[in-house]
Amino acid sequence: MTRFRSQAARRETAALGPVAAGACGAILLLVASGCGLYAERLATPDFTIYSDSDPERVKNAGAFIARAMSGYRTVFAKHGASVPAPLVILAEDDFAQRNIFTNEVRQEGFYFPFLGLIHLSPQAQFSGDSAGNAVVLHELAHHFLISSFPASESCYWLNEGLACALEVSFFDAAGAMVRPYYHLWLHQQARRILAAEGAAEVSAHLTALFGCSWFYFHQQGDKTRNYALAWALTYRLLAVHSGTLEERVEMIMAMSRTQLSAHAVAVVDWLQAEPEEEIGSLARSPALREWALAQWLDAGPVNGEAYLAQLTPLLEPSLPEEDRSRAFGLLASFLGRQVYALSAGERAQLRALVCANLESGDRGVQLAILKSLDRYSRHPHFLAPLVALLESPEDSVRVESARALARISLKPTIASPGFWRAAPVSARSAEVREWRDWLAEFQAAARSEAESER
């Protein structure tokens, strides 16, 4: 089982070609010799990492793998305690294969069931919601599924479909693994395939996955299609069954080919609807609301009325600063997206709310807004409060203000964090004066243009 993840969130899967076969042979040799050729070794009761990466990277990877292992042992409550500790090879980026469709180096992961070994060559660091985390979650899902249900090893559509559904998992404030199962990118890919090939062809592709070989599932040119459809079928089957994840997996594995084929038809019908409908439904769950609202912004044009119905309660001043900070970050991102069902007056009120919190909001709220303003947020209303924040006594606020200005303004600016943290006050003041002069000219030109249009 292999796994690719690009920095642009486009995914493909590597076939077991010469490079992968060579890697497998090398890994077998290293395992047989105790992985002694690697400079770094991090051993815990739950896993062992071997790597030539720097110790800090290994430490960060280990911290997330430990968290993920704990989460999966809880999710697989019936079998989790008996799942063996995996070996993890954290390789350097020069091992990463290149996808044939692009020159971009991809995130890559392999799982070798007969060794209980995961091979990772991630380009991202292991922190936050990075791509590296998704690769780990994907490969560990294979490890737990096959260890708990050995027969699933040859059920490739379920194995990969469930791994894709679990790679979007995240951890809540209490440290619990939250599992939305919903994979926006694969949903979008499945819908593109449906639009290009039609319902009959997609139904045929789905039924062909039942009982298919590893080589059929991973054949070059069809991998994205097979991953997308396998995830879609798995996602819908998880939704129609109830119980724990293990109980639902057992029920799915017990289904006959006829039963699966009937569900394949239902999946094709489900794919007709826009992703926004599914995400909007997920956003009504308190545990998934913030996650779903973030996904919603990447799903295409946003229904402003529906989106704000879920977001507005999270902006209440009575809520903790940490919660409101995340909500205001979403609001700032929302204002930069293509939105419908939202009047110009409502949009103006929301911009005023964001500006008011930039001017006098809590530090956490200010930082969340600053980090969320991007090139799609180029609106003159944001410029004045951003320039004012360049003189904040908080160096982190000054840094993020400069970065935001660099993203949303056409005026060149000093965005170096070192400058805004440690440069002499006189140097920073000179930059701020230049910004204020530019802003005054910009506002005067805007007023003149508005008057000429009357």
KEVEXDREN-849671 format. One record per residue (C-alpha): residue in one letter; x, y negated, z. Coordinates in steps of 0.5 Angstrom, whole numbers, plus 2048, in hexadecimal, padded with zeros to 3 digits. Each point is the difference from the previous one (the first is absolute). Layout:
N
AXYZ;...
END
This chain:
454
M800800800;T8037F97FE;R7FE7F9801;F8027FA7FD;R7FE7F9802;S8027F97FD;Q8017FA803;A7FA7FD7FB;A7FC806803;R8008047FA;R801807801;E8028067FC;T803807802;A8068037FE;A8008067FC;L805806803;G8057FE7FA;P807800800;V8027FB805;A7FA803805;A8038077FF;G8077FE801;A7FE7FC806;C7FC806803;G8078047FF;A8047FB804;I7FB800805;L800807801;L807800800;L8007FB806;V7FB803804;A8048077FF;S8067FC803;G7FC7FC806;C7FF7FA7FC;G8077FE802;L8027FC7FA;Y7FC7FA802;A8037FB804;E7FA7FF805;R7FC805804;L7FA7FE804;A7FD806804;T7F9800804;P7FC805802;D7FB7FE7FA;F8057FF7FA;T8078007FE;I8027FB7FB;Y8078007FC;S8027FA7FC;D8067FC7FE;S7FC7FA801;D8027FB805;P7FE802807;E7FB7FA801;R7FC8027FA;V800808802;K7FE7FD807;N7FA7FC7FD;A7FE8067FC;G801804806;A7FB7FC804;F7FB8007FB;I8008087FE;A7FF801808;R7FA7FB800;A7FD8047FA;M802807803;S7FC7FE806;G7FA7FE7FC;Y8008067FC;R800804806;T7FA7FD802;V7FD8007FA;F8018077FF;A7FE802807;K7FF8077FF;H8068027FC;G8057FA802;A803803806;S8038067FC;V8027FC7FA;P8088007FF;A8047FA801;P8027FE7F9;L8077FF7FD;V8017F97FD;I8057FE7FB;L8007F87FF;A8047FF7FA;E8037FA7FD;D7FD7FC7FA;D8058037FB;F7FC807800;A7FA7FD7FE;Q7FD8027FA;R7FE7FB7FA;N7F98017FE;I7FF8017F8;F7FB7FA7FF;T8047FB803;N8087FE802;E7FD7FE807;V803805806;R7FB803804;Q7FE802807;E801808800;G7FF806804;F800807800;Y7FD805805;F8038077FF;P7FB805804;F805806801;L8057FC803;G7FB7FB804;L8057FB7FD;I7FE7F97FE;H8047FC7FB;L8007F8800;S8037FB7FC;P7FC7FA802;Q8027F97FE;A7FC7FD805;Q8027FF807;F7FB804805;S7FC7FA803;G7F97FD800;D7FC8037FB;S8068017FB;A8008057FA;G805804804;N7FB801805;A7FB8037FB;V8058057FD;V801803807;L7F9800801;H7FF8047FA;E805805801;L7FF801807;A7F98017FE;H8028067FB;H804803806;F7FA800805;L7FB8027FB;I8048067FD;S803802807;S7F9800803;F7FC8037F9;P8068047FD;A7FB8027FA;S7FF7F87FE;E8078017FE;S7FE8027F9;C7FA7FC800;Y8037FA7FD;W7FA7FB7FF;L7FE801807;N8087FF802;E8017FA7FC;G7F97FD801;L801801808;A8077FD800;C7FE7FA7FC;A7FA7FF804;L804800807;E8067FC7FD;V7FB7FA801;S800801808;F8027FB805;F8007FF807;D7FC7FC804;A8027FB806;A7FF806805;G8058057FB;A7FB8047FE;M8008027F9;V7FA7FE7FC;R7FE8037F9;P7FC7FC7FB;Y8028067FB;Y7FE7FA7FB;H8057FF7FA;L7FF7FA7FC;W8058017FB;L7FE8077FF;H7F97FE7FF;Q8027FB7FB;Q8048057FC;A7FA805800;R7FB7FA7FE;R8057FE7FA;I8008087FE;L7F9800800;A7FF7FA7FC;A8058027FB;E7FE8087FF;G7F9800802;A7FC804806;A8008077FC;E8087FF7FF;V8017FE807;S7FB806803;A8048057FC;H8077FD803;L7FD801807;T7FE8077FF;A8078027FC;L8037FE807;F7FD806804;G805806800;C8057FC7FB;S807801801;W8057FC803;F8037FE7F9;Y7F97FF7FD;F7FF7FB806;H8067FC7FF;Q8018007F8;Q8037FA7FE;G7FB7FB7FD;D7FA803804;K8037FF807;T7FD7F9802;R7F98037FD;N801806804;Y8027FD806;A7FA7FB800;L7FB8057FE;A802804806;W8007FB805;A7F97FE7FD;L7FD807801;T803801807;Y7FE7F9802;R7F98017FF;L800808802;L8037FD807;A7FA7FB800;V7FA8057FF;H803805805;S8007FF808;G804802805;T8087FF802;L8057FF7FA;E802808801;E7F8802800;R7FF7FC7FA;V8068037FC;E7FE807802;M7F97FF7FD;I8037FD7FA;M8058067FF;A7FA804801;M7FC7FD7FA;S7FF8047FA;R8027FE7F9;T7F97FF7FE;Q7FF7FB806;L8067FC7FF;S7FE7FF7F9;A7F97FE802;H8047FB805;A8047FE7FA;V7FA7FD7FC;A7FE7FC806;V8077FD800;V8007FE7F9;D7F97FC802;W8037FD806;L8067FD7FC;Q7FB7FC7FC;A7FF7FB806;E8057FB801;P805801805;E7FE7FA804;E7F9804802;E804805803;I8057FB804;G7FA7FC802;S7FD806803;L807802804;A8007F8802;R7FA802804;S804804805;P8037FC805;A806805800;L8017FF7F9;R7FE7F97FF;E8067FC800;W8048067FC;A7FA8007FB;L8007F87FF;A8078007FE;Q7FF8057FB;W7FA7FD7FD;L8047FA7FE;D8048047FC;A7FA8047FC;G7FE7FA7FB;P7FB7FA801;V7FD800807;N7F97FF802;G8017FA804;E7FA800804;A801808801;Y8077FF802;L7FF7FA805;A7FA804803;Q805805803;L8067FB801;T7FC7FA803;P7FF803807;L808802801;L8017F87FF;E7FC7FF807;P8047FB805;S7FF805806;L8038067FD;P808801802;E8057FC7FC;E8038067FD;D7F98027FD;R7FF7F97FD;S8078007FD;R7FE8067FC;A7FA7FD7FE;F8027FA7FE;G8068037FC;L7FA8047FC;L7FC7F97FF;A8067FD7FD;S8018057FB;F7F98007FF;L8007F97FE;G8068027FA;R7FC8057FD;Q7FA8007FB;V7FA800803;Y7F98007FE;A7F97FF804;L8037FA804;S7FF7F87FE;A8057FB800;G7FD7FD806;E801806804;R8078017FD;A8027F9802;Q7FD801807;L805806801;R8067FC7FD;A7FE7FB806;L800806805;V8078027FE;C8037F9800;A7FD7FF806;N804806803;L8067FE7FD;E8007F9803;S7FE802807;G7FF808801;D803805804;R8078027FE;G7FE8077FE;V7FB7FD7FB;Q8047FB7FD;L8068057FE;A7FA8057FE;I7FE7FB7FB;L8067FE7FE;K8038077FE;S7F98017FC;L8007FA7FC;D8038027F9;R8007FE7F9;Y7F98017FF;S7FF7FB806;R8027F97FC;H7FB7FB803;P8027F9801;H7FC801807;F806804803;L8067FC7FE;A7FF7FA806;P7FF805806;L8068047FD;V8057FA7FF;A7FE7FE807;L802807803;L8077FF7FD;E8017FC807;S7FD805804;P804801807;E7FF8087FE;D8068027FB;S7FC8067FE;V7FA7FB7FE;R8057FC7FC;V8038067FD;E7F98037FD;S7FE7F97FF;A8057FF7FB;R7FF8077FD;A7F97FE7FF;L8027F97FC;A8048047FC;R7FB8057FE;I7FA7FB7FF;S8037FA7FD;L8047FE7FA;K8057FB804;P807804801;T801800807;I805803805;A7FD807802;S806803804;P7FE802807;G8077FE802;F7FF7F97FE;W7FA7FF804;R802804806;A8077FD801;A8017FA7FB;P8027F9804;V7F97FC801;S8027FB7FC;A8018057FA;R7F9803801;S7FD7F9801;A8037FE7F9;E7FD8067FD;V7F97FE803;R8007F97FE;E8028027F9;W7F9804801;R7FC7FB802;D8027FB7FB;W7FF8057FB;L7F9802803;A7FE7F8800;E8018007F9;F7FD8067FE;Q7FA7FE804;A8007F97FD;A8008037F9;A7FA805802;R7FC7FA802;S8017FC7FA;E7FF8067FB;A7F9801804;E7FE7F97FF;S8028007F9;E7FB8067FF;R7FA7FC803;
END
